[in-house]
C-alpha cells in the first residue's frame, strides 16, 4: 500500500488560489478514479476536482470555506501499490472536522501563511485523526435551545409539518437539515413531542452561517461595485398595454411552434436599439487604467436567481437575435446558471445587465451595477392602473423601469434620454421591428 497526495490543480487563467466550497468525500471513504472529491470556486465559476486514482481517503487538507493555493495538498489517499509520497514524508494539513464549515465565517488566510500539518490518519495521534461523520445515522435529539442548521424553506416546511427540527437528523454539511431529511423523518414516523400549537411556541437560539462559496463571491462583488461606482438611479413609468397585446397575439399565433414569449426579449430588443444612440452606456470602465471600452456588440447580462444566490450569465450578441432566439437564449443561459452547468466564459464578459424580479418586482428599485459595466436596467412588475387618455379614465397596463448608471461615465441627461428611447420603443412596439 502507498500514500497518494492529490493537489489543487492549475485551473488556468492565471488563478493562484481557490475557495473550497464542498467536500464530496470523508475520511474512510473509498473513491474511484475520476470520482469528484471536492468543488472549488474561482472568481468566475465552481470547478469539480476529480480523483486521478482509486484509493481510500486518509485525510482532508482543508475545511469548507478555506482559501487554498494552487498546488496545495487537498486530499491524501491510501492506494494499491506505490503512491507519490513516502510514509515519513511531510504530511498534509488536516482538520479535525473537515466536512463541517466553521460556526462563523472565517477570514481568508494569507496565501503564504504556513499551514499546520499532521501525519496521515494511521500515524497521527488519536486526538488529531480526522473524524468521519457517520452516514445514515439515527435521528438525533438536540437541546431545547439548540438551533439546527437548515434553510428558511426547510424551516417553513417543518413548521407546516409540525416537526421540531431538533429531532431531525441532518445529512448535509455540518449536520445541515435538507428537504430529504424531512422526508426520511416523516417516513420513519419520527415526530417531536407535543409542545402545544407550534405557531405560538417560544423560539430560541441563533444560527451563525458561514459566508462561503458563491455567497461570499456575491458579497465581495456587490461590495466592490458599491465601493468603486458612484451609482445614480432613474425610474420611468412605461405604458405596456400595446406591448402586452402584441405579445399575447404572437404567443397565440406562434407559441406552439416557436415558444412562448415573455416581456424580457422585448426589453432586450428595445435596449439593443436604444444603445445604438448611446454607445457610452454599452461599455465597461477599467477605473484602474482609466479606460472606458465601448462595444459594438451587446453582450447582455441576465441577472438570475439560483439556489446558491444571484448569478449573471451572459447572452452573447443580443443585437443579432430576433424575439424568439432572444427568448430561447435568455432561458438557456438562465437554466445553465441555475443548474450549475454554465461554463466559466458564460459568466463573464457582459457589457450591460438586465435584471427583473418578475411578479415580485415592486414599484421601484435601485439595482446595483455589475462591475465593471456602467449601467443596469431593472424591470418592475406590470400592474393595471387608471389613466387619463383623451379626457377619459381608462385602465392601462403600466410598468416601471428602474435603472442605475455609473456617474463617472454616464451623465444624467444621457441616462434619461436612453430610458426615454426605450420607452418610445416599448410603448409603440411596432418600432421594435423597424430598421
Residue, then its C-alpha position, 0 to 999 in steps of 0.5 A: x500500500x502507498x500514500x497518494x497526495x492529490x493537489x489543487x490543480x492549475x485551473x488556468x487563467x492565471x488563478x493562484x488560489x481557490x475557495x473550497x466550497x464542498x467536500x464530496x468525500x470523508x475520511x474512510x471513504x473509498x473513491x474511484x478514479x475520476x470520482x469528484x472529491x471536492x468543488x472549488x470556486x474561482x472568481x468566475x465559476x465552481x470547478x469539480x476536482x476529480x480523483x486521478x486514482x482509486x484509493x481510500x481517503x486518509x485525510x482532508x487538507x482543508x475545511x469548507x470555506x478555506x482559501x487554498x493555493x494552487x498546488x496545495x495538498x487537498x486530499x491524501x489517499x491510501x492506494x494499491x501499490x506505490x503512491x507519490x509520497x513516502x510514509x515519513x514524508x511531510x504530511x498534509x494539513x488536516x482538520x479535525x472536522x473537515x466536512x463541517x464549515x466553521x460556526x462563523x465565517x472565517x477570514x481568508x488566510x494569507x496565501x503564504x501563511x504556513x499551514x499546520x500539518x499532521x501525519x496521515x490518519x494511521x500515524x497521527x495521534x488519536x486526538x488529531x485523526x480526522x473524524x468521519x461523520x457517520x452516514x445514515x445515522x439515527x435521528x438525533x435529539x438536540x437541546x431545547x435551545x439548540x438551533x439546527x442548521x437548515x434553510x428558511x424553506x426547510x424551516x417553513x416546511x417543518x413548521x407546516x409539518x409540525x416537526x421540531x427540527x431538533x429531532x431531525x437528523x441532518x445529512x448535509x454539511x455540518x449536520x445541515x437539515x435538507x428537504x430529504x431529511x424531512x422526508x426520511x423523518x416523516x417516513x420513519x414516523x419520527x415526530x417531536x413531542x407535543x409542545x402545544x400549537x407550534x405557531x405560538x411556541x417560544x423560539x430560541x437560539x441563533x444560527x451563525x452561517x458561514x459566508x462561503x462559496x458563491x455567497x461570499x463571491x456575491x458579497x465581495x462583488x456587490x461590495x466592490x461595485x458599491x465601493x468603486x461606482x458612484x451609482x445614480x438611479x432613474x425610474x420611468x413609468x412605461x405604458x405596456x398595454x400595446x406591448x402586452x397585446x402584441x405579445x399575447x397575439x404572437x404567443x397565440x399565433x406562434x407559441x406552439x411552434x416557436x415558444x412562448x414569449x415573455x416581456x424580457x426579449x422585448x426589453x432586450x430588443x428595445x435596449x439593443x436599439x436604444x444603445x445604438x444612440x448611446x454607445x457610452x452606456x454599452x461599455x465597461x470602465x477599467x477605473x484602474x487604467x482609466x479606460x472606458x471600452x465601448x462595444x459594438x456588440x451587446x453582450x447582455x447580462x441576465x441577472x438570475x436567481x439560483x439556489x446558491x444566490x444571484x448569478x449573471x450569465x451572459x447572452x452573447x450578441x443580443x443585437x443579432x437575435x430576433x424575439x424568439x432566439x432572444x427568448x430561447x437564449x435568455x432561458x438557456x443561459x438562465x437554466x445553465x446558471x441555475x443548474x450549475x452547468x454554465x461554463x466559466x466564459x458564460x459568466x463573464x464578459x457582459x457589457x450591460x445587465x438586465x435584471x427583473x424580479x418578475x411578479x415580485x418586482x415592486x414599484x421601484x428599485x435601485x439595482x446595483x451595477x455589475x462591475x465593471x459595466x456602467x449601467x443596469x436596467x431593472x424591470x418592475x412588475x406590470x400592474x393595471x392602473x387608471x389613466x387619463x387618455x383623451x379626457x377619459x379614465x381608462x385602465x392601462x397596463x403600466x410598468x416601471x423601469x428602474x435603472x442605475x448608471x455609473x456617474x463617472x461615465x454616464x451623465x444624467x441627461x444621457x441616462x434619461x434620454x436612453x430610458x426615454x428611447x426605450x420607452x418610445x420603443x416599448x410603448x409603440x412596439x411596432x418600432x421594435x421591428x423597424x430598421 
